[in-house]
Amino acid sequence: MKQLVRTAPAVLPAALRTPLAMSGALATAVLVALAILHFHDSGLTGVDAAVLPSLDGVEPPWRYVALVIDFGGEPVGSVVLVALIAGVCILARRARTAVLTVLGVLVTVAVTTLLKPIVGRTIHGEFLSYPSGHTALATALALIIGLLLADRLGLGRASAVPLVLGLALIAGIAMGWAEVALGAHYPTDAVGGFCAALAAVPATGWVVDRVADRL
């Protein structure tokens, strides 16, 4: 396994390191800014007040769609998705990306889990909500899939950056919509979750490459 990891292609190709570092830095700033803005504040204001009433409590059949998407962020669904993506990476001889699939998700979930009690924002009076762990997880997995596809297709920066960030945005919007529609999160919680993944996954990928290069 050590040999497979050491000789596998880098998780973060040189062409993507700077763009993902910049997007990660911006995402970190937004994550922190929203955390400060909503520190121990569960009021419905600003963007949340404008967006939430039109999304919260959607009726069937869209509610069923939201439940299906939400399942991907639940423990069973997320384990299945992580195992599936890691398995595809192994079959594609991308051992480092398989490692990132596991570690990237763990780091992303850890960030959202640690932030929730620190920020202390609640929804429905008792449930910690900021940032959205489900949205973070979906975004993290989409980022990893994007990195795998960009590598396998041999894309340059001009094509790889829109692919990776585009997939992350689509996954973040889909899961964020589902969480808000099901009444589990405020819209800004979803933005925070998206930003958490955008910050955590590239940073974890950089560490995976550095460690693997030294094996």
TABELCOR-V451893 format. One record per residue. N is the residue number from 1. SS is DSSP state (~ for helix, > for strand, _ for the rest). PSI is psi in radians with two decimals (none if undefined). D_LAST is the distance of its C-alpha to the last C-alpha in Angstrom with 2 decimals. Layout:
# TABELCOR-V451893
n=[N N]
ss=[SS SS]
psi=[PSI PSI]
d_last=[D_LAST D_LAST]
This chain:
# TABELCOR-V451893
n=[1 2 3 4 5 6 7 8 9 10 11 12 13 14 15 16 17 18 19 20 21 22 23 24 25 26 27 28 29 30 31 32 33 34 35 36 37 38 39 40 41 42 43 44 45 46 47 48 49 50 51 52 53 54 55 56 57 58 59 60 61 62 63 64 65 66 67 68 69 70 71 72 73 74 75 76 77 78 79 80 81 82 83 84 85 86 87 88 89 90 91 92 93 94 95 96 97 98 99 100 101 102 103 104 105 106 107 108 109 110 111 112 113 114 115 116 117 118 119 120 121 122 123 124 125 126 127 128 129 130 131 132 133 134 135 136 137 138 139 140 141 142 143 144 145 146 147 148 149 150 151 152 153 154 155 156 157 158 159 160 161 162 163 164 165 166 167 168 169 170 171 172 173 174 175 176 177 178 179 180 181 182 183 184 185 186 187 188 189 190 191 192 193 194 195 196 197 198 199 200 201 202 203 204 205 206 207 208 209 210 211 212 213 214 215]
ss=[_ ~ ~ ~ ~ ~ ~ _ _ _ _ _ _ ~ ~ ~ ~ ~ ~ ~ ~ ~ ~ ~ ~ ~ ~ ~ ~ ~ ~ ~ ~ ~ ~ ~ ~ _ _ _ _ _ _ _ _ ~ ~ ~ ~ ~ ~ ~ ~ ~ ~ _ _ _ _ _ _ ~ ~ ~ ~ ~ ~ ~ ~ ~ ~ _ _ _ ~ ~ ~ ~ ~ ~ ~ ~ ~ ~ ~ ~ ~ ~ ~ ~ ~ _ _ _ ~ ~ ~ ~ ~ ~ ~ ~ ~ ~ ~ ~ ~ ~ ~ ~ ~ ~ ~ ~ ~ ~ ~ ~ ~ _ _ > > _ _ _ > > _ _ _ _ ~ ~ ~ ~ ~ ~ ~ ~ ~ ~ ~ ~ ~ ~ ~ ~ ~ ~ ~ ~ ~ _ _ _ ~ ~ ~ ~ ~ ~ ~ ~ ~ ~ ~ ~ ~ ~ ~ ~ ~ ~ ~ ~ ~ ~ ~ ~ ~ _ _ _ _ _ ~ ~ ~ ~ ~ ~ ~ ~ ~ ~ ~ ~ ~ ~ ~ ~ ~ ~ ~ ~ ~ ~ ~ ~ ~ ~ ~ _ _]
psi=[-0.70 -0.74 -0.72 -0.72 -0.74 -0.70 -0.14 2.67 2.66 2.53 -0.75 1.72 2.66 -0.64 -0.39 -0.20 -0.87 -0.84 -0.72 -0.53 -0.71 -0.77 -0.61 -0.69 -0.75 -0.74 -0.69 -0.74 -0.75 -0.74 -0.81 -0.72 -0.77 -0.60 -0.72 -0.75 -0.65 0.39 2.00 0.59 2.00 0.34 2.74 1.73 2.98 -2.29 -0.71 -0.76 -0.55 -0.61 -0.71 -0.82 -0.50 -0.23 -0.61 2.33 0.69 2.63 2.82 2.56 -0.15 -0.49 -0.64 -0.66 -0.77 -0.68 -0.67 -0.79 -0.76 -0.61 -0.54 -0.36 -0.08 2.82 -0.88 -0.84 -0.74 -0.67 -0.73 -0.79 -0.75 -0.79 -0.72 -0.83 -0.73 -0.69 -0.72 -0.70 -0.74 -0.80 -0.56 0.09 0.73 1.20 -0.65 -0.68 -0.57 -0.73 -0.75 -0.61 -0.75 -0.91 -0.67 -0.73 -0.75 -0.76 -0.75 -0.81 -0.68 -0.72 -0.84 -0.66 -0.70 -0.62 -0.58 -0.92 -0.43 -0.83 -0.72 0.36 2.40 2.77 2.51 0.51 -0.40 -0.24 2.11 2.34 -0.38 2.23 2.96 2.01 -0.63 -0.80 -0.69 -0.76 -0.82 -0.73 -0.73 -0.81 -0.67 -0.68 -0.77 -0.73 -0.72 -0.74 -0.73 -0.81 -0.75 -0.68 -0.84 -0.59 -0.13 0.67 2.54 3.13 -0.74 -0.53 -0.60 -0.72 -0.87 -0.61 -0.91 -0.89 -0.54 -0.78 -0.71 -0.74 -0.75 -0.81 -0.71 -0.72 -0.75 -0.88 -0.67 -0.76 -0.79 -0.75 -0.71 -0.71 -0.57 0.02 0.33 -0.37 2.77 2.73 -0.71 -0.38 -0.71 -0.70 -0.74 -0.71 -0.75 -0.82 -0.62 -0.77 -0.70 -0.48 -0.72 -0.74 -0.89 -0.66 -0.74 -0.69 -0.70 -0.75 -0.75 -0.78 -0.74 -0.79 -0.76 -0.64 -0.38 -0.05 none]
d_last=[10.86 7.09 8.10 10.42 8.38 6.08 9.55 11.69 13.81 13.33 15.15 17.16 18.47 19.57 23.15 22.78 20.96 24.17 26.54 24.50 23.98 27.75 28.69 26.47 28.20 31.57 30.84 29.93 33.23 35.20 33.63 34.59 37.98 38.95 37.87 40.20 42.92 42.97 42.26 44.38 46.47 47.23 50.01 50.34 50.52 49.56 47.43 47.32 51.12 51.48 49.02 48.96 52.59 52.20 49.08 49.43 51.08 50.97 53.10 52.41 51.17 48.73 48.13 46.86 44.47 43.20 42.76 40.72 38.38 38.23 37.19 33.85 33.09 34.38 32.15 32.91 32.80 29.55 27.77 29.17 28.08 24.49 24.26 25.97 23.84 20.53 22.11 23.13 19.65 18.39 21.45 20.83 17.32 15.93 13.40 12.12 15.84 16.45 14.13 15.99 19.22 18.88 17.40 19.54 22.61 22.02 21.63 24.63 26.73 25.91 27.10 30.31 30.95 30.71 32.82 35.66 37.16 36.59 38.46 40.93 42.33 44.08 45.75 48.75 49.15 46.37 43.19 40.41 39.69 37.64 35.17 35.29 32.37 33.45 33.46 30.06 28.61 30.33 29.21 25.55 25.66 27.58 25.09 22.28 24.68 25.57 22.03 21.65 25.09 24.61 21.56 23.35 26.52 25.01 26.97 27.33 27.66 31.37 30.93 27.56 28.48 31.76 30.21 27.45 29.75 32.72 31.24 30.20 33.76 35.41 33.51 34.18 37.84 38.29 36.87 38.47 41.79 41.53 40.87 43.74 46.00 45.51 46.30 42.97 42.03 43.55 42.57 40.84 38.72 37.40 36.76 34.82 32.69 32.02 30.99 28.72 26.63 26.77 25.35 22.78 21.11 20.16 18.94 16.74 15.52 14.68 12.59 10.78 10.10 9.11 6.56 5.27 5.68 3.79 0.00]
